[in-house]
Amino acid sequence: MSAITNRQAPVGKRSASRDRQVIAALNFLEAEDFQMRSHLLDAAVAGAILARDPGDKALRHEATQAWQSLAATLSHHVAAEEAMAAKWVKSKSDTPKRVIVGARERLARLRGLAAAVSGVDFARAADSDVRRGARALCSLAMDLDDLIDSDERELFPLLQRSLFAHRDLAHAGPRLKRK
C-alpha cells in the first residue's frame, strides 16, 4: 500500500523498495562482519587460555574485555541478519533450503553461546563457571567466524545474484539464432 493513498503500490515500486532494503542490509552486515572480525581472534584466544587457567585474574580481565568488544556488535548483528536477510531469503522460491536452515541453526547456536558467556561474571565467578564461560567465549568467536565465512561464501552472493538477475535479463536483449 502506498503511504499517500489506499491503493496498492505498483509491483515494480514494491520490488525496487525491497531491493533497496536488502542492499542496505547487505552493506550493513558486511560492515559489521568486518568490524567483528577484528575482535574474534582476541576473544577466541582469551577464552581458550582462560579455560585452561580460570583462576588467573589478568586472564579473567582479558576475557571480560574481549566479550565486551564482541557483545556490543553481536546482539545487533544477529538480530539484523535474522530479521532482514534471512526473512528476505526465505521469501524467495529459488533459495536453497539448506542455506535458510543452516543460517537459522548457526544463529540459534550463537544466541545460546552468547547467553552462556553473558551469564558469567569473569571477575567474581567460581573457577568452574569461569571455565564454562571461557569455553563458550572461544566457541562463540569460532562459530561467529564460521558464520561470517558462510555469509560471504553463500548468503551474500545468493542475495546479490537474486537482486541483480532482473538487470541481467533486461540487458540481455534478443538472442540471435545462428544458421
C-alpha positions as CSV (number, residue, x, y, z in Angstrom):
1,M,0.0,0.0,0.0
2,S,1.2,3.5,-0.7
3,A,1.5,5.8,2.2
4,I,-0.3,8.6,0.3
5,T,-3.3,6.6,-0.9
6,N,-5.1,3.4,-0.1
7,R,-4.3,1.9,-3.5
8,Q,-1.6,-0.7,-3.7
9,A,1.7,0.4,-5.0
10,P,2.7,-1.0,-8.4
11,V,4.7,-4.2,-8.1
12,G,7.8,-2.7,-9.6
13,K,7.9,0.0,-7.0
14,R,7.5,-2.5,-4.1
15,S,10.2,-4.7,-5.6
16,A,12.6,-1.8,-6.0
17,S,11.9,-0.7,-2.4
18,R,12.5,-4.2,-1.1
19,D,15.7,-4.4,-3.3
20,R,17.0,-1.2,-1.7
21,Q,16.3,-2.5,1.7
22,V,18.2,-5.7,1.0
23,I,21.1,-3.8,-0.5
24,A,21.2,-1.6,2.6
25,A,21.1,-4.7,4.8
26,L,23.9,-6.4,2.9
27,N,26.1,-3.3,3.2
28,F,25.3,-3.0,6.9
29,L,26.0,-6.7,7.6
30,E,29.2,-6.7,5.6
31,A,30.5,-3.6,7.5
32,E,29.6,-5.3,10.9
33,D,31.3,-8.5,9.8
34,F,34.5,-6.6,9.1
35,Q,34.2,-4.8,12.5
36,M,33.6,-8.0,14.4
37,R,36.4,-9.9,12.6
38,S,39.0,-7.7,14.3
39,H,37.8,-8.8,17.7
40,L,37.3,-12.5,17.0
41,L,40.9,-13.7,17.4
42,D,41.2,-11.8,20.7
43,A,38.0,-13.4,22.0
44,A,39.0,-16.9,20.9
45,V,42.5,-16.7,22.4
46,A,41.2,-15.1,25.7
47,G,38.6,-17.8,26.0
48,A,40.9,-20.7,25.2
49,I,43.7,-19.5,27.6
50,L,41.3,-18.7,30.4
51,A,39.6,-22.1,30.2
52,R,43.0,-23.7,31.0
53,D,43.7,-21.3,33.9
54,P,40.4,-19.9,35.2
55,G,42.0,-18.6,38.4
56,D,44.2,-16.0,36.7
57,K,42.8,-12.5,37.4
58,A,44.6,-10.9,34.4
59,L,43.2,-13.6,32.1
60,R,39.7,-13.0,33.5
61,H,40.1,-9.3,32.8
62,E,41.2,-10.0,29.2
63,A,38.2,-12.3,28.6
64,T,35.9,-9.7,30.0
65,Q,37.3,-7.1,27.6
66,A,37.1,-9.5,24.7
67,W,33.5,-10.3,25.5
68,Q,32.5,-6.6,25.8
69,S,34.1,-5.8,22.5
70,L,32.0,-8.5,20.8
71,A,28.8,-8.2,22.7
72,A,28.1,-4.6,21.6
73,T,28.0,-5.6,18.0
74,L,27.0,-9.2,18.2
75,S,23.4,-8.9,19.5
76,H,22.6,-6.2,17.0
77,H,24.3,-8.1,14.1
78,V,22.4,-11.4,14.8
79,A,19.1,-9.6,15.1
80,A,19.7,-7.6,11.9
81,E,20.9,-10.7,10.0
82,E,17.9,-12.7,11.0
83,A,15.3,-10.0,10.6
84,M,16.5,-8.6,7.3
85,A,18.5,-11.1,5.3
86,A,17.1,-14.4,6.5
87,K,13.4,-13.3,6.1
88,W,14.1,-11.9,2.6
89,V,15.9,-15.1,1.6
90,K,13.1,-17.2,2.9
91,S,10.6,-15.4,0.8
92,K,12.5,-16.2,-2.4
93,S,11.4,-19.5,-4.0
94,D,14.9,-20.1,-5.5
95,T,16.7,-20.0,-2.2
96,P,18.2,-23.4,-1.3
97,K,16.5,-24.7,1.9
98,R,19.9,-25.7,3.3
99,V,21.0,-22.0,3.3
100,I,18.0,-20.9,5.3
101,V,18.1,-23.9,7.7
102,G,21.9,-23.5,8.2
103,A,21.7,-19.8,8.9
104,R,18.9,-20.3,11.5
105,E,20.8,-23.1,13.2
106,R,24.0,-21.1,13.4
107,L,22.1,-18.0,14.7
108,A,20.4,-20.1,17.4
109,R,23.8,-21.6,18.4
110,L,25.3,-18.1,18.6
111,R,22.5,-17.0,20.8
112,G,23.0,-19.9,23.2
113,L,26.7,-19.3,23.4
114,A,26.2,-15.6,24.0
115,A,23.8,-16.4,26.8
116,A,26.3,-18.7,28.3
117,V,29.1,-16.1,28.2
118,S,26.9,-13.2,29.4
119,G,25.7,-15.4,32.3
120,V,29.3,-15.5,33.8
121,D,30.9,-12.7,35.7
122,F,34.5,-13.4,34.8
123,A,35.8,-11.2,37.7
124,R,33.8,-12.8,40.5
125,A,32.6,-16.2,39.4
126,A,33.9,-19.6,40.7
127,D,36.6,-21.2,38.6
128,S,34.3,-23.8,37.2
129,D,31.8,-21.2,36.0
130,V,34.7,-19.1,34.5
131,R,36.0,-22.2,32.7
132,R,32.5,-22.8,31.3
133,G,32.1,-19.2,30.2
134,A,35.6,-19.1,28.7
135,R,34.9,-22.2,26.6
136,A,31.7,-20.6,25.4
137,L,33.5,-17.4,24.5
138,C,36.1,-19.3,22.5
139,S,33.3,-21.3,20.7
140,L,31.3,-18.2,20.1
141,A,34.3,-16.5,18.4
142,M,35.0,-19.5,16.2
143,D,31.3,-20.0,15.3
144,L,30.9,-16.3,14.5
145,D,33.9,-16.5,12.3
146,D,32.3,-19.6,10.6
147,L,29.1,-17.6,10.2
148,I,30.9,-14.7,8.6
149,D,32.6,-17.0,6.2
150,S,29.3,-18.7,5.3
151,D,27.7,-15.4,4.7
152,E,30.5,-14.3,2.4
153,R,30.5,-17.6,0.6
154,E,26.8,-18.4,0.3
155,L,24.3,-15.8,1.6
156,F,25.7,-12.6,0.2
157,P,26.4,-13.9,-3.3
158,L,22.9,-15.6,-3.3
159,L,21.3,-12.3,-2.4
160,Q,23.3,-10.4,-4.9
161,R,22.5,-12.8,-7.8
162,S,18.9,-12.7,-6.9
163,L,18.8,-8.9,-6.7
164,F,20.6,-8.3,-10.0
165,A,19.1,-11.2,-12.0
166,H,16.4,-8.8,-13.4
167,R,19.1,-6.4,-14.6
168,D,20.9,-9.2,-16.5
169,L,17.6,-10.2,-18.2
170,A,16.8,-6.6,-19.1
171,H,20.3,-6.1,-20.7
172,A,20.4,-9.5,-22.4
173,G,18.2,-8.4,-25.4
174,P,17.1,-10.8,-28.0
175,R,19.3,-13.7,-28.9
176,L,20.3,-14.3,-32.5
177,K,20.0,-17.7,-33.9
178,R,22.9,-19.0,-35.9
179,K,22.4,-20.6,-39.2
